[in-house]
């Protein structure tokens, strides 16, 4: 568990507990919404952890679910208070993928597939700057710097005391060829990949072009697992205007199987390192 309170995870955990209480009561979200005279979508967002939950919301829901145990009510109230605190990433202003950062900060393991770029946790500063500038052309210089600073601070999950237990990354060979920021930036980035891939908690594989079609061609995604059993695994997809999170067991199982297919399609870790080294030498020349 992170030393600091993580509001994103608190919201998810509190939402899951409120959903459990509703189901124990045998009520639908629509019925609860009717009792509280709010929209059904609000109840759904509260249970999904997609919005902050006020202590008043918790009090009203406990009344509807006939939760009389003061210890339970007090515990839920405390979770609601913690869920409204600000994570460290809010110090950098408006970050579009703040929910993902909150989940990443608490995850014990991450499995990621990327077809276009080096994943953010493994990027050098210059590579990250080129990615942000290229993918968000209307962003001003100060906003680019903030987003890059956040991206580099996220890398404390690799270098810091609160390290990820496991980071498994599968990338398409196109990631090694696409010239982001120029040859020198690419050479530095690929050399950093080689260095990071030597860490015991990081596995890096490359799917070569010669493999042909593979399941990852439908889009990139990440699987995040958490140390607490109460926190379900999350499948994450990054979008242009919004992100998508899947938590249903069937969805998680499907993408877990898909990731296993990607690892099987990829070169071994040793073969992947050799290919990355070849491209790094090419960019250095």
LUMMIVO-371501 format. One line per field, with one value per residue (C-alpha): residue number from 0; chain; z, y, x. Coordinates in Angstrom, 3 decimals. Each point is the difference from the previous one (the first is absolute). Layout:
# LUMMIVO-371501
num <- [NUM	...]
cadena <- [A	...]
Z <- [Z	...]
Y <- [Y	...]
X <- [X	...]
# end
This chain:
# LUMMIVO-371501
num <- [0	1	2	3	4	5	6	7	8	9	10	11	12	13	14	15	16	17	18	19	20	21	22	23	24	25	26	27	28	29	30	31	32	33	34	35	36	37	38	39	40	41	42	43	44	45	46	47	48	49	50	51	52	53	54	55	56	57	58	59	60	61	62	63	64	65	66	67	68	69	70	71	72	73	74	75	76	77	78	79	80	81	82	83	84	85	86	87	88	89	90	91	92	93	94	95	96	97	98	99	100	101	102	103	104	105	106	107	108	109	110	111	112	113	114	115	116	117	118	119	120	121	122	123	124	125	126	127	128	129	130	131	132	133	134	135	136	137	138	139	140	141	142	143	144	145	146	147	148	149	150	151	152	153	154	155	156	157	158	159	160	161	162	163	164	165	166	167	168	169	170	171	172	173	174	175	176	177	178	179	180	181	182	183	184	185	186	187	188	189	190	191	192	193	194	195	196	197	198	199	200	201	202	203	204	205	206	207	208	209	210	211	212	213	214	215	216	217	218	219	220	221	222	223	224	225	226	227	228	229	230	231	232	233	234	235	236	237	238	239	240	241	242	243	244	245	246	247	248	249	250	251	252	253	254	255	256	257	258	259	260	261	262	263	264	265	266	267	268	269	270	271	272	273	274	275	276	277	278	279	280	281	282	283	284]
cadena <- [A	A	A	A	A	A	A	A	A	A	A	A	A	A	A	A	A	A	A	A	A	A	A	A	A	A	A	A	A	A	A	A	A	A	A	A	A	A	A	A	A	A	A	A	A	A	A	A	A	A	A	A	A	A	A	A	A	A	A	A	A	A	A	A	A	A	A	A	A	A	A	A	A	A	A	A	A	A	A	A	A	A	A	A	A	A	A	A	A	A	A	A	A	A	A	A	A	A	A	A	A	A	A	A	A	A	A	A	A	A	A	A	A	A	A	A	A	A	A	A	A	A	A	A	A	A	A	A	A	A	A	A	A	A	A	A	A	A	A	A	A	A	A	A	A	A	A	A	A	A	A	A	A	A	A	A	A	A	A	A	A	A	A	A	A	A	A	A	A	A	A	A	A	A	A	A	A	A	A	A	A	A	A	A	A	A	A	A	A	A	A	A	A	A	A	A	A	A	A	A	A	A	A	A	A	A	A	A	A	A	A	A	A	A	A	A	A	A	A	A	A	A	A	A	A	A	A	A	A	A	A	A	A	A	A	A	A	A	A	A	A	A	A	A	A	A	A	A	A	A	A	A	A	A	A	A	A	A	A	A	A	A	A	A	A	A	A	A	A	A	A	A	A	A	A	A	A	A	A	A	A	A	A	A	A]
Z <- [0.000	-0.844	2.904	-1.043	-0.274	-3.572	-0.677	-3.260	1.668	2.990	-2.353	-1.684	3.313	1.486	-3.155	0.067	3.638	-0.719	-2.907	2.313	2.565	-2.690	-1.292	3.535	0.361	-3.262	-1.627	-3.526	-0.715	-1.440	3.245	2.075	-2.300	0.415	3.790	0.024	-2.849	-2.023	-3.427	-0.474	-1.733	3.226	1.919	-2.724	-0.006	3.789	-0.078	-2.850	1.808	-2.889	2.151	3.488	2.722	2.672	3.594	-0.477	-2.889	2.242	2.831	-2.293	-1.570	3.420	1.005	-3.132	0.587	3.723	1.104	3.741	1.178	0.900	-0.608	-3.591	-0.582	1.494	-2.149	-3.156	0.982	0.447	-3.413	-1.503	1.652	-1.278	-3.495	-0.320	0.767	-2.759	-1.397	-0.583	-3.744	0.632	0.913	-3.730	-0.999	-2.388	-1.073	-2.395	1.160	3.755	0.750	-1.681	1.966	3.234	-0.894	-1.227	3.241	2.005	-2.362	1.057	-3.569	-3.487	-3.328	-2.929	-3.773	-2.218	-3.777	-0.682	2.864	2.827	3.091	2.228	2.937	-2.201	-1.914	0.151	0.479	-3.593	-1.411	2.255	-1.136	-3.645	0.636	1.770	-2.602	-2.862	1.353	1.500	-2.506	1.489	3.475	1.160	1.152	3.727	-0.196	-1.875	2.742	2.724	-1.728	-0.564	3.640	1.119	-2.319	1.439	3.583	-0.742	-0.647	3.750	-0.197	-1.723	1.791	3.378	3.241	-0.846	-3.037	-2.183	0.752	-3.719	-3.243	-3.141	-3.264	-3.509	-2.852	-3.751	-2.061	-1.433	3.353	-0.687	-3.529	0.400	0.288	2.923	0.703	-2.444	-0.222	3.088	2.165	-1.324	0.702	3.586	0.452	-1.268	2.116	3.024	-0.910	-0.003	3.393	1.538	-1.420	2.201	3.147	1.659	0.153	-3.679	-2.983	-3.504	-3.183	-3.628	-2.564	-3.277	-3.340	-1.372	2.350	-2.093	1.392	3.768	2.580	1.048	-3.362	1.287	2.502	2.987	3.592	3.512	2.748	3.563	3.090	3.609	3.318	1.744	-0.913	0.247	-3.042	-3.229	-2.981	-2.480	-3.790	-1.221	-3.470	-0.718	-2.315	-1.583	1.926	2.693	1.457	0.446	3.010	0.139	3.308	-0.644	0.538	-3.531	-1.557	2.150	-0.846	-3.725	-0.022	2.242	-2.581	-2.801	1.783	0.304	-3.792	-0.466	2.199	-1.951	-3.315	1.198	-0.053	3.230	2.419	-1.155	-3.689	0.597	1.650	-2.998	-2.418	2.070	0.095	-3.794	-0.472	2.652	-1.834	-3.249	1.458	1.542	-3.455]
Y <- [0.000	3.460	2.165	2.750	-0.402	-0.700	1.638	-1.901	-3.381	1.152	0.960	-3.399	-1.846	2.080	-0.361	-3.777	-0.111	2.157	-2.302	-3.005	1.602	0.790	-3.559	-1.385	2.183	-1.460	3.400	1.175	3.216	1.384	-0.698	1.683	3.012	0.274	-0.086	2.746	1.977	0.002	-1.376	-3.667	1.032	1.664	-3.250	-1.863	2.547	-0.181	-3.798	0.004	2.440	2.462	2.986	1.253	-1.225	2.467	-1.009	1.103	-2.471	-2.749	0.944	-0.007	-3.332	-1.579	1.125	-1.541	-3.270	-0.062	-0.027	0.562	-1.133	3.234	-1.523	-0.862	3.419	1.738	-2.093	0.872	3.675	-0.028	-1.607	2.721	2.700	-1.574	-0.444	3.769	0.779	1.007	-2.362	1.192	0.349	2.794	2.269	0.126	1.394	-1.541	-3.426	-1.782	-3.545	0.631	-3.048	-2.236	1.622	-0.680	-3.658	-0.353	1.496	-2.783	-2.954	-2.914	-1.246	1.386	-1.813	2.414	-0.313	2.931	0.156	3.564	1.412	-1.057	-0.216	3.078	-1.757	-0.744	3.274	2.388	3.687	0.958	-2.890	0.917	3.628	-1.062	-2.330	2.666	2.653	-2.328	-1.506	3.228	2.714	2.639	-0.245	3.005	-0.279	0.284	-2.742	-2.266	0.478	-0.814	-3.188	-1.120	0.770	-2.144	-2.801	-0.008	0.144	-3.062	-1.842	-0.079	-3.270	-1.369	1.840	0.914	-1.869	-0.832	-2.061	-1.990	-3.685	-0.747	1.973	-2.096	1.944	-1.311	2.427	-0.264	0.301	3.219	1.663	-0.551	1.406	3.070	2.934	2.021	3.108	-0.882	-2.692	1.112	0.031	-3.445	-1.376	1.294	-1.370	-3.479	-0.131	0.869	-2.839	-2.378	1.272	-0.237	-3.458	-1.262	0.807	-3.142	1.311	1.075	-2.273	1.475	-1.838	1.079	-1.397	-0.042	1.051	-3.472	-1.436	1.623	0.659	-0.322	0.830	3.260	1.590	0.842	2.505	0.618	-0.729	-0.580	-2.451	1.263	-2.186	1.232	-1.278	0.065	-2.813	2.469	1.864	-1.798	-0.137	2.838	-0.028	3.506	1.554	3.541	2.092	3.429	1.610	-2.602	-3.203	-3.387	-2.297	-3.566	-1.833	-2.785	-3.435	-1.164	3.050	-0.375	-3.699	0.738	2.553	-2.136	-2.777	2.488	1.188	-3.567	-0.317	3.178	-1.302	-3.254	1.922	2.116	-0.768	-1.280	2.572	-0.759	0.146	3.251	1.559	-0.992	1.620	3.193	0.151	-0.315	2.948	2.060	-0.493	0.996	3.265	0.727	-0.238]
X <- [0.000	1.288	1.092	-2.412	-3.747	-1.013	-3.410	-0.550	0.293	-2.051	-2.847	0.098	0.074	-2.809	-2.084	0.414	-1.116	-3.058	-0.897	0.325	-2.319	-2.576	0.064	-0.341	-3.087	-1.324	-0.468	0.756	1.892	-3.231	-1.870	2.718	-0.007	-3.752	0.249	2.636	-1.571	3.224	0.857	0.797	3.224	1.161	-0.413	1.897	2.842	0.273	0.193	2.520	2.284	-0.221	-0.934	0.721	-2.319	-1.037	-0.594	-3.591	-0.367	1.341	-2.351	-3.027	0.942	0.596	-3.495	-1.507	1.891	-0.898	3.634	-0.312	3.450	1.783	3.434	-0.923	-1.533	3.046	2.352	-1.914	-0.057	3.779	0.486	-2.216	2.116	3.220	-1.449	-0.373	3.643	2.372	2.616	3.578	-0.727	-2.511	2.914	0.768	-3.406	-2.499	1.296	-2.405	0.802	0.046	-2.164	2.564	2.852	-1.853	-0.439	3.575	1.315	-1.663	0.432	2.179	0.452	-0.604	-0.141	0.052	-0.162	1.004	0.061	1.194	2.074	2.244	-2.270	0.081	1.666	3.018	0.364	2.954	-0.795	0.835	-2.026	-2.948	0.170	-0.068	-2.955	-2.067	0.831	-0.823	-3.206	-1.406	0.970	-2.318	1.557	2.040	3.605	-0.755	-2.650	2.410	2.593	-2.558	-1.067	3.564	0.859	-2.932	1.082	3.507	-1.247	-2.144	3.256	0.628	-1.967	3.117	2.810	-1.497	-0.576	-3.630	0.955	-2.333	0.164	-0.119	-0.082	-0.430	0.076	-0.663	0.627	-0.354	3.183	-1.471	0.804	3.705	-0.168	-2.211	2.414	-1.331	2.079	2.790	2.709	1.935	-3.141	-0.903	3.480	-0.116	-3.518	0.848	3.154	-2.147	-2.374	2.958	1.127	-3.470	-0.604	2.845	-1.962	-1.409	-3.578	-0.171	-0.594	0.066	-0.966	-0.315	-2.443	1.971	-1.468	0.661	-2.628	-2.724	-3.479	-0.475	-2.716	1.675	-0.731	-3.487	1.412	2.245	-1.007	1.306	-0.944	0.484	-0.141	-0.067	1.348	-3.380	-2.392	-2.883	1.361	-0.834	2.377	-0.576	0.357	0.872	-0.269	1.175	-2.175	0.310	-2.872	-0.695	1.393	-1.652	0.300	-1.304	-0.340	-2.523	1.493	-0.864	1.707	3.108	0.208	-0.328	2.808	2.184	-0.263	0.655	3.141	1.210	-0.379	2.052	2.810	-0.011	0.183	2.917	3.689	1.506	1.389	3.566	-0.937	-1.886	3.054	2.105	-2.460	-0.191	3.804	0.149	-2.372	1.827	3.305	-1.676	-1.269	3.405	1.565]
# end
